[in-house]
């Protein structure tokens, strides 16, 4: 009976998808979670990219590490964001769950321009798959 309850609990938890948060709802990652601040300052020839972590229970025990072109930038907790200013052009934005949370690295490409802010969200789907996705939220 105990085993059945454990299995049912795990099935129930795996169906808990995370929810996107708006830029206003997401809090800036604190300084202690910033790994590399090189991309955190706007300069000539750069564009703005906001990467934020969904809210919700799934994966909340672990941080998600954010990368730009393979370089570590920050660790995000739930409902946190980091704003980076990479040079204009094509870039790869990646996220990797840290700690005991499942999922491997997920990547998205994006073309950074000086005119439009790119936005990405990091979260878990209803079947527990981890990823970084373009977002309008």
N, C-alpha and C positions, 0 to 999 in steps of 0.2 A: 504494500500500500504506500509506504514511504517513497519507494522508487517511482511509482506512478505519479505521485504529487510533484516530485522533483522534475520528472519529464514534462509534465503539464506546465509547470512554472517556467521551465526553459523555453518551451514552445511559445508560451505567452509573451515572454520577454523578447524573443527573437522577432516578434511582430510589431515591436514598438519603434516605428520609424521616428527619426528626429524631425524637427520642424524648422524651416527657414526663419531667420530673424532679419528685421530691417536694419539698415545702417544706423538708424537712430537708437534702436533697441540694443544693438551689439556694443559692448564696452571695449575700449582700447585695451590691448594686451599690456599688462604692467611691465615696467622696465626689466624686472627680474626674469621675464620670459622671452626677452629679446636676445637673440643669439648674435645677430650681425646687423648693425644699424646703418650700414652703408647705403641701403636703398630707402631709408626712411625720410630722406630730405629731398624736397622737390628742387630740381635744377633745370637749366636750359636743356632742351632736347630730350626731356623725359615725359612720361604720361603717368596717370594715376590708376592704380589697381587696388581694389579693396577685396581682401580675402577674409571671410568670416566663418565661424563655426556655428552650426545649428544648435538649437536648444533641444532638450529632451533627455530621457533616461539612457537610451542606448549609447554606449561608449562614454558615458559621463565620468567613469572612473579613470579615464586616460586622457592625456593631452594629445593633440595632433600637431606634428611638426610640419611647418610650412617651408617650402623651398622655392626659389626662383632660379631657373637655369641650373639646377643641381646644387645651389648654395643655400645652406641653412639660413633661415631668417628669424623665425620665432616659433614658440610653442603656444598653441591656442587651447584654452579650456572652453567649455560650452558657452555660447552666446558672447564670445570675444571676437575681436577683429584686429587685423593689422593692415595698414595702408602703406603700400610700397610705391616707389617711383622709378621703375626701370626705364632705360633708354627706349626711344620709340623703335618699333620694329617687332619682329616675331620673338616670342619667349615661351618657355615651358614653365607652368606653375604646378607644383606638386604638393601632395600631403601624404603623411605617413602616420598611422596611429602608433603611439608609444605605449610601453607597458604591456599589460596583459590583454588589451583589447585586440580583437581579431582584425584581419584585413591587411593587405599589403599596400605598397605605394600606389597612389592613383595620380594620374597626370592629365593636364589639359593644356593645349597650346592656345595662345592668344596674340593678337596683333595690337600692340600698344601704340596709341596715337596721342597727340597733345590735346585733341579736341573732345574725346569721349572717355569717360571712366569705365574701365572693365571691372566687373564684379563676379566673384566666385564664392560658392558656399561649400563647406566641408560637412559631410554628414553620413548617416547610415540609412539605407533603404529598408522597406518592410521585411525583406528577407535577410537583413543583417549585413548587406554588402556595403563596404566603406568606399567613399569616393569624393572627388572634388568636381564640382559642376558649375557651369555658367549660371548666373541667376539674375532675375529682374528685381528681386526683393532688396 
